[in-house]
Amino acid sequence: MNRQLKYYLQASLIGMDLFILNLSYFLSRIFLYEIMNENIPESFYSSYFLFWLLINASWIIISFYFGIYNEKSILHFETFTKRSAQVYFLWIVIMLFYLFFSREFKLSRFFIISTITIFGTGLIINRFLYLSIKKYFRKQSNLLSKVMIIGYNDTARKLENYFEEEGLNMRLVGFVENSENVSELTHHPIFPDITKTIKVAEDLDVQEIFSTISPEQNHYIYQLMKDAEMKCIRFKVVPDLSVFFTKPVLIDYIRDLPVLSFRSEPLEDIGNRVKKRILDIVVSALVVIFILSWLFPLLGLLIYLESPGPILFKQIRTGKNNKPFYCYKFRSMRINKDADSKQATKNDSRVTRIGRFIRKTSLDEFPQFLNVLKGEMSLVGPRPHMVKHTKDFSKMVDHYMIRQFLKPGITGWAQVNGYRGEIFNDEQIIMRVRNDLWYLENWTIWLDIRILFLTVYNVMKGEKNAY
């Protein structure tokens, strides 16, 4: 999909939805004045203004969080409509929560219901208007680019599917391939003889040719490149990297040199690391000042009274780039010689009574906010393991050490998905690593915030693997 066209489409959809939202608000105000004959006292204006701020801010935050305007969503009408409905109903829930917990009685109930109803109706109209615009784009010859694919192979078939799914301003007219290489049919025509590619393209008024056959596979492709440019037809080569790699790769450039990477790492970007570090410092500082400042002496006294010894348990764990660091926890066990090699198990005799409570409620992890402030850990990331376990697991699980590219976290994507506590079998550590790698490749600041909220929720409802 054309990048600028995608941005224009996304901006238009966002603008249309916000226009309908604000229109519903002001129409409801008009109905309240003109039809219901209700006057709003000046003292109530602040309540209506706050409500206006809330409906706009909450819609923007929720819609971007659920990605209803991202490219994959807007290119599929069913997905776009389904996500819009989900966000709309969640938006209503937030409105109701606000009205209930704020004890907001100054707002007219008719005004609230009217705003919600008009906005919902407007969203439905917007979605069908979008569908009409999408069809209009596909019918406009001056906006449509006809494309043709050279070759009929696995790469060509993938490209065909992408054009059908995402080609808002592209229409595939067919393939060109030598007859002896065609072993199956497709609903697009396959024109024989690669040497006649340019003639076929001219006859069909093709603007772009995509070759899935590289010049190294067929030297005639070099001639086709020159001939296409002479006829003002864009020529592009789609390399089949599956010969060298069995998984998708990312292509970047160092000046004119292409560099292939096996995975996306958003936190390689310094700007993203700065954002993550700011979140770490702000949240950790607040926790240390307002929670740990009184929790430390309280739990410290209880821990010491039941089991004299250090309040904090310090253990060497593997951190970012496999560098060791001291990880802090409130001591939940009696002092024992197996602490650095043996994981806690259910009904572990080493765990004290106060230790059982702080482990169940995850209070034992709170000193790790100090690790975060020191820069050794992050709020969110793969959980740090004992040095011995890191060595053992790296031999058991492929790509295990890739998780060490990140700072370890107090919580993580694996933990909020249920993979925490004792490891009983290989499957559990495999799933933890898989979740950690997904986090590494898909990091956003909003994902971190989501994981933090899910962690708090899980702690409050209780977790069966916390012991």
C-alpha positions in Angstrom: 0.0 0.0 0.0 1.3 3.5 -0.9 2.7 4.9 2.3 1.4 8.5 1.9 -2.0 7.1 1.0 -2.0 5.0 4.1 -1.2 8.0 6.3 -3.9 10.1 4.6 -6.4 7.3 5.1 -5.5 6.9 8.8 -5.6 10.6 9.4 -9.0 10.9 7.7 -10.5 8.0 9.7 -9.2 9.5 13.0 -10.5 12.9 12.1 -13.9 11.6 11.0 -14.3 9.7 14.3 -13.3 12.6 16.4 -15.6 14.9 14.4 -18.5 12.6 15.0 -17.7 12.3 18.7 -17.6 16.1 19.2 -20.6 16.5 16.9 -22.6 14.1 19.2 -21.5 16.1 22.2 -22.6 19.4 20.8 -25.9 18.1 19.3 -26.7 16.6 22.7 -26.1 20.1 24.3 -28.4 21.6 21.7 -31.1 19.0 22.3 -30.8 19.7 26.0 -31.3 23.5 25.5 -33.8 23.5 22.7 -35.9 20.4 23.0 -35.8 19.5 26.7 -35.8 23.2 27.6 -33.2 22.6 30.3 -30.8 25.4 31.2 -27.4 24.5 32.4 -26.4 26.6 35.5 -23.0 28.3 35.1 -21.7 26.3 38.1 -22.3 23.1 36.0 -20.2 24.2 33.1 -17.0 22.7 34.5 -18.7 19.3 34.8 -19.7 19.4 31.1 -16.2 20.5 30.1 -14.6 17.7 32.1 -16.9 15.2 30.4 -16.0 16.6 27.0 -12.3 16.2 27.9 -12.8 12.6 29.1 -14.8 11.4 26.1 -12.1 12.7 23.7 -9.1 11.6 25.7 -10.5 8.1 26.5 -11.5 7.5 22.8 -8.0 8.5 21.6 -6.1 6.4 24.2 -8.3 3.3 23.8 -8.4 3.4 20.0 -4.6 3.7 19.7 -4.1 1.1 22.4 -6.2 -1.4 20.5 -4.8 -0.3 17.2 -8.0 0.3 15.3 -6.3 2.7 13.0 -3.2 0.7 12.2 -2.6 -0.5 8.7 -3.6 -4.2 9.3 -6.9 -3.1 10.8 -8.1 -0.5 8.3 -7.3 -2.6 5.3 -9.8 -5.3 6.3 -13.3 -3.9 6.8 -14.5 -6.8 9.1 -11.4 -6.4 11.4 -11.8 -2.6 11.4 -15.5 -2.8 12.3 -15.0 -5.4 14.9 -12.2 -3.5 16.7 -14.2 -0.3 16.5 -17.2 -2.0 18.2 -14.9 -3.4 21.0 -13.4 0.1 21.6 -16.8 1.7 21.5 -18.2 -0.6 24.2 -15.1 -0.2 26.3 -15.4 3.6 25.9 -19.0 3.3 27.3 -17.8 1.3 30.3 -15.2 4.0 31.1 -17.9 6.7 30.8 -20.1 4.7 33.3 -17.1 4.1 35.7 -16.3 7.8 35.6 -20.0 8.8 36.3 -20.3 6.2 39.1 -17.0 6.8 41.0 -16.9 10.5 40.6 -20.5 10.8 41.9 -21.2 13.2 39.0 -24.8 14.1 39.4 -24.7 17.5 37.6 -24.7 16.0 34.1 -28.1 15.4 32.5 -28.8 11.7 32.0 -30.6 12.5 28.7 -27.4 14.4 27.6 -25.2 11.4 28.4 -27.4 8.8 26.7 -27.8 11.1 23.7 -24.1 11.6 23.3 -23.4 7.8 23.5 -26.2 7.0 21.1 -25.4 9.6 18.5 -21.7 8.7 18.6 -22.5 5.0 18.1 -24.7 5.8 15.2 -22.1 8.1 13.7 -19.4 5.4 14.0 -21.6 2.9 12.0 -22.1 5.6 9.3 -18.4 6.3 9.3 -17.5 2.7 8.8 -19.8 2.3 5.8 -18.6 5.6 4.4 -15.1 4.2 4.7 -16.1 1.1 2.8 -17.6 3.3 0.1 -14.4 5.4 -0.1 -12.3 2.2 -0.3 -14.4 0.9 -3.2 -14.2 4.3 -4.8 -10.4 4.2 -4.7 -10.3 0.8 -6.3 -12.5 1.9 -9.2 -10.6 5.1 -10.0 -8.2 4.4 -12.8 -6.0 7.4 -12.1 -5.5 6.2 -8.4 -5.1 2.6 -9.3 -1.8 1.0 -10.2 -1.9 -2.1 -12.4 0.9 -4.6 -11.5 2.2 -7.8 -13.0 4.4 -10.5 -11.5 7.2 -12.2 -13.3 7.5 -15.9 -12.2 5.0 -18.2 -10.7 6.5 -19.6 -7.5 6.0 -19.6 -3.7 7.2 -15.9 -3.5 4.9 -14.9 -6.4 1.9 -16.6 -4.7 2.7 -14.8 -1.4 2.9 -11.5 -3.3 -0.4 -12.3 -5.0 -2.0 -12.7 -1.5 -0.5 -9.5 -0.2 -1.8 -7.5 -3.2 -5.3 -9.0 -2.7 -5.4 -8.3 1.1 -3.6 -5.0 1.3 -3.4 -3.5 -2.2 -5.9 -0.6 -1.8 -4.5 1.2 -4.8 -3.0 -1.9 -6.6 -4.6 -4.4 -8.9 -2.8 -7.5 -10.0 -3.5 -8.3 -13.7 -1.6 -11.6 -13.9 1.7 -13.5 -14.0 4.3 -14.0 -16.7 6.1 -17.4 -16.6 7.5 -19.9 -19.1 4.9 -22.7 -19.6 7.2 -25.5 -18.5 7.5 -23.9 -15.0 3.7 -23.7 -14.4 2.4 -26.7 -12.5 -0.9 -25.4 -11.0 -3.6 -22.9 -11.9 -4.6 -19.6 -10.3 -7.6 -17.3 -10.7 -5.3 -14.7 -12.2 -4.1 -15.3 -15.8 -0.6 -16.7 -16.4 0.9 -15.3 -19.6 3.5 -17.6 -21.2 7.1 -16.7 -22.3 9.1 -14.3 -20.2 10.6 -12.7 -23.3 7.2 -11.2 -24.1 6.8 -9.5 -20.7 7.1 -5.9 -21.9 4.6 -6.4 -24.7 2.0 -8.0 -22.4 2.6 -5.1 -19.9 2.0 -2.5 -22.6 -1.2 -4.3 -23.8 -2.6 -4.4 -20.3 -1.5 -0.9 -19.4 0.7 -2.1 -16.5 2.5 0.5 -14.4 4.7 -1.8 -12.2 6.3 -5.1 -12.7 7.5 -7.2 -9.8 10.0 -10.0 -10.6 10.2 -12.9 -8.2 12.9 -14.3 -10.5 16.3 -12.7 -9.7 18.7 -11.7 -12.4 21.1 -14.4 -11.1 18.5 -17.0 -11.9 17.7 -15.7 -15.3 20.1 -13.2 -16.9 17.3 -12.0 -19.3 15.8 -10.1 -16.3 18.6 -7.5 -16.8 17.3 -6.8 -20.3 13.7 -6.6 -19.0 14.8 -4.0 -16.5 16.2 -1.8 -19.2 13.2 -2.4 -21.6 10.7 -1.6 -18.8 12.3 1.8 -18.0 12.4 2.6 -21.7 8.6 2.1 -21.7 8.1 4.1 -18.5 7.2 1.0 -16.5 8.6 0.6 -13.0 10.5 -2.6 -12.4 11.1 -4.1 -9.0 12.8 -7.3 -7.9 11.4 -9.4 -5.0 14.3 -11.6 -3.8 13.5 -15.0 -2.4 15.5 -15.1 0.8 14.1 -18.5 1.9 17.0 -20.1 0.0 19.3 -18.7 2.8 16.9 -18.1 5.7 14.0 -20.2 7.0 12.3 -17.3 8.8 11.4 -13.7 8.0 14.3 -11.2 8.0 14.4 -7.5 8.4 16.3 -5.4 5.9 18.1 -2.2 7.0 20.8 -0.2 5.4 24.2 1.2 6.5 24.5 3.8 3.7 24.3 1.7 0.5 25.0 -1.6 2.2 21.9 -3.8 3.0 22.0 -5.5 6.4 19.7 -8.4 7.1 18.5 -9.0 10.7 16.7 -12.0 12.1 14.4 -10.1 14.4 13.1 -6.7 15.2 14.5 -5.1 18.3 12.7 -1.8 19.1 14.9 -1.3 22.1 18.0 -1.0 20.0 16.8 2.5 19.2 18.2 4.9 21.7 15.0 7.0 21.8 13.0 3.9 22.8 15.6 3.1 25.5 15.3 6.6 26.9 11.5 6.3 27.0 11.7 3.0 28.8 14.3 4.4 31.3 12.1 7.4 32.1 9.2 5.1 32.9 11.5 2.9 35.0 12.8 5.9 37.0 9.5 7.6 37.6 7.5 4.5 38.7 10.4 3.1 40.8 11.0 6.5 42.5 7.3 6.7 43.4 7.3 3.2 44.8 10.5 3.7 46.8 9.3 7.0 48.3 5.7 6.2 49.0 5.6 2.4 49.5 9.1 0.9 50.2 9.9 3.7 52.7 7.4 2.3 55.2 7.2 -1.3 53.9 10.9 -1.9 54.5 11.0 -1.3 58.3 7.6 -3.0 58.8 8.5 -6.2 56.9 12.0 -6.1 58.1 10.9 -6.3 61.7 8.5 -9.2 61.0 11.2 -11.1 59.0 13.8 -10.6 61.7 11.4 -11.6 64.6 10.6 -14.9 62.9 14.0 -15.7 61.5 17.0 -13.6 62.7 19.4 -12.6 60.0 19.6 -10.2 57.0 16.3 -8.5 56.0 17.3 -8.5 52.3 18.3 -11.6 50.3 21.0 -10.8 47.8 21.6 -13.3 45.0 23.8 -13.1 41.9 21.5 -13.3 38.8 22.3 -12.9 35.1 21.4 -9.5 33.7 21.6 -7.7 30.3 24.2 -9.2 28.0 24.7 -12.0 30.5 26.4 -9.7 33.0 25.9 -10.8 36.7 24.4 -8.4 39.2 23.0 -8.7 42.8 19.2 -9.0 42.7 17.5 -7.9 45.9 14.5 -9.5 47.6 12.9 -9.5 51.0 14.2 -12.6 52.6 11.4 -15.2 52.7 13.4 -18.3 53.7 15.4 -19.4 56.6 19.1 -19.1 55.9 20.1 -22.2 54.0 23.0 -23.5 51.8 20.8 -24.3 48.8 19.6 -20.8 48.2 21.8 -20.2 45.2 21.0 -23.5 43.4 17.5 -24.7 44.3 14.3 -23.0 43.3 11.4 -22.6 45.8 8.9 -25.3 45.5 5.3 -25.7 46.7 5.2 -26.2 50.5 8.9 -25.6 50.7 10.1 -26.1 54.3 12.7 -23.4 54.0 10.0 -20.7 53.6 8.9 -18.9 56.8 5.3 -17.9 57.7 5.9 -14.3 56.8 7.8 -15.4 53.8 4.9 -17.4 52.6 2.7 -14.3 52.8 5.1 -12.0 51.0 5.8 -14.5 48.3 2.0 -15.0 47.7 1.5 -11.3 47.5 4.7 -10.6 45.6 5.8 -8.2 48.3 9.2 -10.0 48.4 10.0 -8.5 45.0 9.6 -4.8 46.0 13.4 -4.3 46.8 14.0 -4.9 43.1 12.7 -1.3 42.5 16.1 -0.4 43.9 17.7 -2.5 41.2 15.7 -0.6 38.7 16.8 2.8 40.0 20.4 1.5 39.9 19.9 0.6 36.2 20.5 -3.1 36.7 16.9 -4.0 36.0 13.8 -2.6 34.3 10.2 -2.6 35.5 9.3 -5.0 32.6 11.5 -7.5 31.0 12.5 -11.2 31.1 12.8 -12.4 34.7 16.4 -12.8 35.9 17.5 -16.4 36.6 20.2 -17.8 38.9 23.6 -18.1 37.1 23.4 -21.9 37.3 19.9 -22.0 35.8 20.9 -19.6 33.0 23.7 -22.1 32.1 21.3 -25.1 32.3 18.4 -23.5 30.4 20.7 -22.1 27.6 21.6 -25.8 26.8 17.9 -26.9 26.9 16.2 -24.1 24.9 17.2 -22.7 21.5 17.5 -18.9 21.4 17.4 -18.8 25.2 20.4 -16.4 25.4 18.6 -13.9 23.1 16.5 -12.9 26.1 19.7 -11.6 27.7 19.8 -8.8 25.1 17.3 -7.0 27.5 17.5 -5.8 31.0 15.7 -8.3 33.3 12.4 -7.1 34.7 10.4 -7.2 37.9 7.6 -8.5 35.8 7.3 -9.6 32.2 5.1 -10.7 29.3 5.7 -14.3 30.3 4.7 -13.7 33.9 1.4 -12.0 33.0 0.6 -14.9 30.7 0.9 -17.4 33.6 4.5 -18.5 33.3 6.0 -17.7 36.6 7.1 -19.6 39.7 8.6 -23.1 39.8 9.6 -24.8 36.5 8.3 -28.4 36.4 9.2 -29.4 32.8 10.9 -28.3 29.5 7.6 -27.0 28.1 7.4 -24.3 30.8 10.8 -22.8 30.1 10.3 -23.0 26.4 7.1 -21.0 26.7 8.7 -18.5 28.9 11.5 -17.9 26.4 9.0 -17.7 23.6 7.0 -15.0 25.4 10.2 -13.2 26.3 11.3 -13.1 22.7 7.9 -11.9 21.6 8.3 -9.0 24.0 11.8 -8.2 22.8 10.5 -8.1 19.1 7.2 -6.2 19.9 8.2 -3.7 22.6 6.3 -0.4 22.9 6.0 1.9 25.9 2.3 1.0 25.9 3.0 -2.7 26.1 5.1 -2.0 29.3 2.2 0.0 30.8 -0.2 -2.8 29.9 2.0 -5.4 31.5 2.3 -3.3 34.7 -1.5 -3.0 35.0 -1.9 -6.8 34.3 0.7 -7.5 37.0 -1.2 -5.5 39.6 -4.5 -7.1 38.5 -3.0 -10.6 38.8 -1.5 -9.9 42.2 -4.9 -8.6 43.5 -6.8 -11.6 42.2 -4.1 -14.1 43.4 -1.9 -16.4 41.4 -1.7 -20.1 41.9 2.0 -20.3 41.0 3.0 -17.7 43.6 4.3 -19.6 46.5 
